[in-house]
Amino acid sequence: MSKQTIAIMGAMPEEVAPILEAIGEYETVEFAKNRYYKANYKGVDVVIAYSKIGKVFSTLTATTMIEHFGATKLLFSGVAGAISPELKVGDIVVATKLSQHDLDITAFGHPFGYVPEGAVYVEADKELIECSKRVASSMGKEVKEGIIATGDQFVADETRKNWIGKEFDAVALEMEGGSVAVVCDSLNIPFFILRSISDAADMDASFSFDEFLESSAIISAEFIIKMLDEIIG
């Protein structure tokens, strides 16, 4: 059996803090202007990091976890904003596919989210999605599946949100998943993107994001740790 190293990634400190707490003991490694936390969890090597917000930083961190730390699988834990009115704060969404809603070379006749030799969507690993279904069942939780759209803006405008939902058939949006998907797909690393909803489609624009960030991040992190347990077996 080949040795595996599992990467667990978030974008913000709040998204990885509960994971580090669950892991317990870890070594902090400074590399490429970021901190990576190495641990041995139930006999398996784990590397954990938060990338900072956005596609550039998440690309850098995902690539580093794979190329420098030798990750063989990548799990992403974090929060997202709902597009679908069916999603409420605290709901868990598993990405089936991811797109980049702010990638736009439509002036050259291409669809939104597409670049030549690329694709509008990158599919997440089917085995890890099946694993998440087993975890959800064991926890008695309902997990939604759907397309998640990524872009380098925090989208608060309802018109823009609705456009992203319609254009990409997306149920939620965030700022890192699409770029992490491209990295993992390019390097043949199975990946899984999990998001807990921190702001729902029907919320007033004046809501406090910070108010729901921590609680939603904890929900996502708890699920990711259960996923880790299931993967290790």
C-alpha positions as a Markdown table, in Angstrom:
| # | Residue | x | y | z |
|---|---|---|---|---|
| 1 | Met | 0.0 | 0.0 | 0.0 |
| 2 | Ser | 1.5 | 3.3 | -1.0 |
| 3 | Lys | 2.0 | 6.0 | 1.6 |
| 4 | Gln | -0.5 | 8.8 | 1.6 |
| 5 | Thr | -0.3 | 12.3 | 2.8 |
| 6 | Ile | -3.7 | 14.1 | 3.2 |
| 7 | Ala | -3.8 | 17.9 | 2.8 |
| 8 | Ile | -6.6 | 19.8 | 4.6 |
| 9 | Met | -6.9 | 23.3 | 3.4 |
| 10 | Gly | -9.0 | 26.4 | 4.2 |
| 11 | Ala | -8.8 | 30.0 | 3.2 |
| 12 | Met | -9.0 | 31.7 | 6.6 |
| 13 | Pro | -7.7 | 31.0 | 10.1 |
| 14 | Glu | -11.2 | 30.5 | 11.3 |
| 15 | Glu | -11.6 | 27.6 | 8.8 |
| 16 | Val | -8.6 | 25.6 | 9.9 |
| 17 | Ala | -8.6 | 26.4 | 13.7 |
| 18 | Pro | -11.1 | 23.8 | 14.6 |
| 19 | Ile | -9.3 | 21.2 | 12.5 |
| 20 | Leu | -6.0 | 21.9 | 14.2 |
| 21 | Glu | -7.8 | 21.6 | 17.6 |
| 22 | Ala | -9.1 | 18.2 | 16.6 |
| 23 | Ile | -5.7 | 17.0 | 15.3 |
| 24 | Gly | -4.1 | 18.0 | 18.6 |
| 25 | Glu | -0.3 | 17.9 | 18.2 |
| 26 | Tyr | 1.4 | 19.3 | 15.1 |
| 27 | Glu | 4.6 | 20.9 | 13.8 |
| 28 | Thr | 4.5 | 24.4 | 12.3 |
| 29 | Val | 6.6 | 24.8 | 9.1 |
| 30 | Glu | 7.1 | 28.3 | 7.5 |
| 31 | Phe | 7.4 | 28.1 | 3.7 |
| 32 | Ala | 6.5 | 30.3 | 0.8 |
| 33 | Lys | 5.3 | 33.1 | 3.0 |
| 34 | Asn | 2.8 | 30.9 | 4.7 |
| 35 | Arg | 2.5 | 28.5 | 7.7 |
| 36 | Tyr | 1.9 | 24.8 | 7.2 |
| 37 | Tyr | 1.0 | 22.5 | 10.0 |
| 38 | Lys | 2.3 | 18.9 | 9.8 |
| 39 | Ala | 0.9 | 16.1 | 11.9 |
| 40 | Asn | 0.5 | 12.4 | 12.1 |
| 41 | Tyr | -3.1 | 11.5 | 12.6 |
| 42 | Lys | -4.0 | 7.9 | 13.4 |
| 43 | Gly | -0.9 | 6.8 | 11.5 |
| 44 | Val | -1.4 | 9.0 | 8.4 |
| 45 | Asp | 0.6 | 12.1 | 7.6 |
| 46 | Val | -1.5 | 15.2 | 7.4 |
| 47 | Val | -0.6 | 18.7 | 6.3 |
| 48 | Ile | -3.0 | 21.6 | 7.1 |
| 49 | Ala | -2.9 | 25.2 | 6.0 |
| 50 | Tyr | -5.1 | 28.3 | 5.4 |
| 51 | Ser | -4.1 | 29.9 | 2.1 |
| 52 | Lys | -5.5 | 33.4 | 2.6 |
| 53 | Ile | -8.4 | 34.6 | 0.6 |
| 54 | Gly | -8.7 | 34.4 | -3.2 |
| 55 | Lys | -7.7 | 32.3 | -6.2 |
| 56 | Val | -4.0 | 33.3 | -6.4 |
| 57 | Phe | -3.2 | 32.4 | -2.8 |
| 58 | Ser | -5.3 | 29.2 | -2.9 |
| 59 | Thr | -3.5 | 28.2 | -6.0 |
| 60 | Leu | -0.1 | 28.8 | -4.4 |
| 61 | Thr | -1.1 | 26.9 | -1.2 |
| 62 | Ala | -2.6 | 23.9 | -3.0 |
| 63 | Thr | 0.4 | 23.6 | -5.3 |
| 64 | Thr | 2.8 | 23.8 | -2.3 |
| 65 | Met | 0.9 | 21.2 | -0.4 |
| 66 | Ile | 1.2 | 18.8 | -3.3 |
| 67 | Glu | 4.6 | 19.6 | -4.7 |
| 68 | His | 6.5 | 20.4 | -1.5 |
| 69 | Phe | 4.7 | 18.5 | 1.2 |
| 70 | Gly | 3.7 | 15.5 | -1.0 |
| 71 | Ala | 0.0 | 15.5 | -0.6 |
| 72 | Thr | -1.8 | 12.6 | -2.3 |
| 73 | Lys | -5.3 | 13.8 | -1.6 |
| 74 | Leu | -6.7 | 17.3 | -0.8 |
| 75 | Leu | -9.7 | 18.1 | 1.3 |
| 76 | Phe | -11.0 | 21.7 | 1.4 |
| 77 | Ser | -13.0 | 23.0 | 4.4 |
| 78 | Gly | -14.6 | 26.4 | 4.5 |
| 79 | Val | -17.7 | 28.6 | 4.2 |
| 80 | Ala | -19.6 | 29.8 | 1.2 |
| 81 | Gly | -22.4 | 32.1 | 0.2 |
| 82 | Ala | -25.7 | 30.6 | -1.0 |
| 83 | Ile | -27.1 | 31.3 | -4.4 |
| 84 | Ser | -29.8 | 28.7 | -4.2 |
| 85 | Pro | -32.8 | 29.8 | -2.1 |
| 86 | Glu | -33.0 | 26.3 | -0.7 |
| 87 | Leu | -29.7 | 26.7 | 1.2 |
| 88 | Lys | -29.7 | 28.1 | 4.7 |
| 89 | Val | -27.0 | 29.2 | 7.1 |
| 90 | Gly | -25.2 | 26.1 | 8.4 |
| 91 | Asp | -26.2 | 23.8 | 5.5 |
| 92 | Ile | -23.3 | 21.7 | 4.1 |
| 93 | Val | -22.6 | 21.7 | 0.4 |
| 94 | Val | -20.3 | 19.2 | -1.4 |
| 95 | Ala | -19.0 | 20.5 | -4.8 |
| 96 | Thr | -19.7 | 18.1 | -7.7 |
| 97 | Lys | -18.0 | 20.6 | -10.1 |
| 98 | Leu | -16.4 | 24.0 | -9.8 |
| 99 | Ser | -16.1 | 26.9 | -12.1 |
| 100 | Gln | -14.6 | 30.4 | -12.1 |
| 101 | His | -17.4 | 33.0 | -12.5 |
| 102 | Asp | -15.0 | 35.9 | -13.0 |
| 103 | Leu | -13.0 | 34.4 | -15.8 |
| 104 | Asp | -14.2 | 36.3 | -18.9 |
| 105 | Ile | -12.8 | 36.1 | -22.4 |
| 106 | Thr | -16.3 | 36.2 | -24.0 |
| 107 | Ala | -15.0 | 39.0 | -26.2 |
| 108 | Phe | -13.2 | 36.2 | -28.1 |
| 109 | Gly | -16.3 | 34.0 | -28.5 |
| 110 | His | -15.7 | 31.7 | -25.5 |
| 111 | Pro | -18.2 | 31.0 | -22.8 |
| 112 | Phe | -17.8 | 32.5 | -19.3 |
| 113 | Gly | -15.3 | 30.6 | -17.2 |
| 114 | Tyr | -13.5 | 29.1 | -20.1 |
| 115 | Val | -9.9 | 29.5 | -21.4 |
| 116 | Pro | -8.5 | 27.7 | -24.4 |
| 117 | Glu | -7.1 | 24.2 | -23.4 |
| 118 | Gly | -9.1 | 24.6 | -20.2 |
| 119 | Ala | -12.7 | 23.9 | -19.3 |
| 120 | Val | -15.6 | 25.7 | -17.7 |
| 121 | Tyr | -16.0 | 23.1 | -15.0 |
| 122 | Val | -13.6 | 20.9 | -13.1 |
| 123 | Glu | -15.2 | 17.8 | -11.5 |
| 124 | Ala | -14.4 | 16.8 | -7.9 |
| 125 | Asp | -13.3 | 13.3 | -7.1 |
| 126 | Lys | -16.3 | 10.9 | -7.2 |
| 127 | Glu | -14.9 | 8.5 | -4.6 |
| 128 | Leu | -14.4 | 11.3 | -2.1 |
| 129 | Ile | -18.0 | 12.4 | -2.8 |
| 130 | Glu | -19.2 | 8.9 | -2.1 |
| 131 | Cys | -17.1 | 8.9 | 1.1 |
| 132 | Ser | -18.9 | 12.1 | 2.1 |
| 133 | Lys | -22.3 | 10.4 | 1.7 |
| 134 | Arg | -21.2 | 7.7 | 4.1 |
| 135 | Val | -20.0 | 10.2 | 6.6 |
| 136 | Ala | -23.2 | 12.2 | 6.3 |
| 137 | Ser | -25.3 | 9.1 | 6.9 |
| 138 | Ser | -23.2 | 8.1 | 10.0 |
| 139 | Met | -23.6 | 11.7 | 11.4 |
| 140 | Gly | -27.3 | 11.8 | 10.5 |
| 141 | Lys | -26.7 | 14.9 | 8.5 |
| 142 | Glu | -28.2 | 16.0 | 5.2 |
| 143 | Val | -25.6 | 17.1 | 2.7 |
| 144 | Lys | -26.4 | 19.0 | -0.5 |
| 145 | Glu | -24.5 | 18.5 | -3.7 |
| 146 | Gly | -24.1 | 21.0 | -6.5 |
| 147 | Ile | -21.9 | 23.2 | -8.6 |
| 148 | Ile | -19.9 | 25.8 | -6.7 |
| 149 | Ala | -18.7 | 29.0 | -8.5 |
| 150 | Thr | -15.4 | 30.7 | -7.5 |
| 151 | Gly | -14.3 | 34.3 | -8.1 |
| 152 | Asp | -12.0 | 37.0 | -6.7 |
| 153 | Gln | -14.8 | 39.1 | -5.2 |
| 154 | Phe | -17.0 | 38.8 | -2.2 |
| 155 | Val | -20.3 | 39.0 | -4.1 |
| 156 | Ala | -23.0 | 40.8 | -2.1 |
| 157 | Asp | -25.0 | 42.1 | -5.1 |
| 158 | Glu | -28.1 | 40.1 | -5.6 |
| 159 | Thr | -28.3 | 40.6 | -9.3 |
| 160 | Arg | -24.7 | 39.4 | -9.7 |
| 161 | Lys | -25.4 | 36.3 | -7.5 |
| 162 | Asn | -28.5 | 35.5 | -9.6 |
| 163 | Trp | -26.5 | 35.8 | -12.8 |
| 164 | Ile | -23.8 | 33.5 | -11.5 |
| 165 | Gly | -26.4 | 31.0 | -10.5 |
| 166 | Lys | -28.1 | 31.0 | -13.9 |
| 167 | Glu | -24.9 | 31.1 | -16.0 |
| 168 | Phe | -23.1 | 28.3 | -14.2 |
| 169 | Asp | -26.0 | 26.5 | -12.7 |
| 170 | Ala | -24.3 | 27.1 | -9.3 |
| 171 | Val | -25.8 | 26.7 | -5.9 |
| 172 | Ala | -23.1 | 28.5 | -3.9 |
| 173 | Leu | -20.2 | 30.8 | -4.4 |
| 174 | Glu | -16.8 | 31.4 | -2.8 |
| 175 | Met | -13.3 | 32.6 | -3.6 |
| 176 | Glu | -10.9 | 29.5 | -3.7 |
| 177 | Gly | -12.5 | 26.2 | -4.7 |
| 178 | Gly | -12.3 | 26.7 | -8.5 |
| 179 | Ser | -8.6 | 27.4 | -8.5 |
| 180 | Val | -7.8 | 24.6 | -6.1 |
| 181 | Ala | -9.8 | 22.3 | -8.4 |
| 182 | Val | -7.6 | 23.3 | -11.4 |
| 183 | Val | -4.4 | 22.6 | -9.5 |
| 184 | Cys | -5.5 | 19.2 | -8.3 |
| 185 | Asp | -6.9 | 18.2 | -11.6 |
| 186 | Ser | -3.7 | 19.3 | -13.4 |
| 187 | Leu | -1.5 | 17.3 | -10.9 |
| 188 | Asn | -3.9 | 14.3 | -10.8 |
| 189 | Ile | -4.6 | 14.7 | -7.1 |
| 190 | Pro | -8.1 | 13.6 | -5.9 |
| 191 | Phe | -9.8 | 16.5 | -4.2 |
| 192 | Phe | -12.9 | 17.3 | -2.3 |
| 193 | Ile | -14.4 | 20.7 | -1.6 |
| 194 | Leu | -16.8 | 21.1 | 1.3 |
| 195 | Arg | -18.5 | 24.4 | 2.2 |
| 196 | Ser | -20.9 | 25.3 | 5.0 |
| 197 | Ile | -23.2 | 28.1 | 4.2 |
| 198 | Ser | -22.4 | 31.3 | 6.1 |
| 199 | Asp | -24.7 | 33.7 | 4.3 |
| 200 | Ala | -28.0 | 32.7 | 2.6 |
| 201 | Ala | -29.6 | 34.1 | -0.5 |
| 202 | Asp | -32.5 | 35.6 | 1.4 |
| 203 | Met | -30.4 | 37.5 | 4.0 |
| 204 | Asp | -30.4 | 41.2 | 4.2 |
| 205 | Ala | -27.2 | 42.8 | 2.7 |
| 206 | Ser | -26.5 | 44.4 | 6.1 |
| 207 | Phe | -25.9 | 41.1 | 7.9 |
| 208 | Ser | -22.7 | 40.5 | 9.7 |
| 209 | Phe | -20.5 | 38.0 | 7.9 |
| 210 | Asp | -18.3 | 37.5 | 10.9 |
| 211 | Glu | -21.3 | 36.5 | 13.0 |
| 212 | Phe | -21.9 | 33.4 | 10.9 |
| 213 | Leu | -18.3 | 32.7 | 9.8 |
| 214 | Glu | -17.1 | 31.0 | 12.9 |
| 215 | Ser | -20.1 | 28.8 | 13.5 |
| 216 | Ser | -20.3 | 27.7 | 9.8 |
| 217 | Ala | -16.5 | 27.0 | 9.7 |
| 218 | Ile | -16.9 | 24.7 | 12.7 |
| 219 | Ile | -19.7 | 22.7 | 11.0 |
| 220 | Ser | -17.5 | 22.3 | 7.9 |
| 221 | Ala | -14.4 | 21.4 | 9.9 |
| 222 | Glu | -16.3 | 18.8 | 12.0 |
| 223 | Phe | -17.4 | 17.1 | 8.8 |
| 224 | Ile | -13.9 | 17.1 | 7.3 |
| 225 | Ile | -12.4 | 15.4 | 10.3 |
| 226 | Lys | -15.1 | 12.7 | 10.0 |
| 227 | Met | -14.1 | 12.4 | 6.3 |
| 228 | Leu | -10.5 | 12.0 | 7.4 |
| 229 | Asp | -11.5 | 9.2 | 9.8 |
| 230 | Glu | -13.4 | 7.5 | 7.0 |
| 231 | Ile | -10.5 | 7.8 | 4.5 |
| 232 | Ile | -8.0 | 6.4 | 7.0 |
| 233 | Gly | -10.5 | 3.6 | 7.9 |
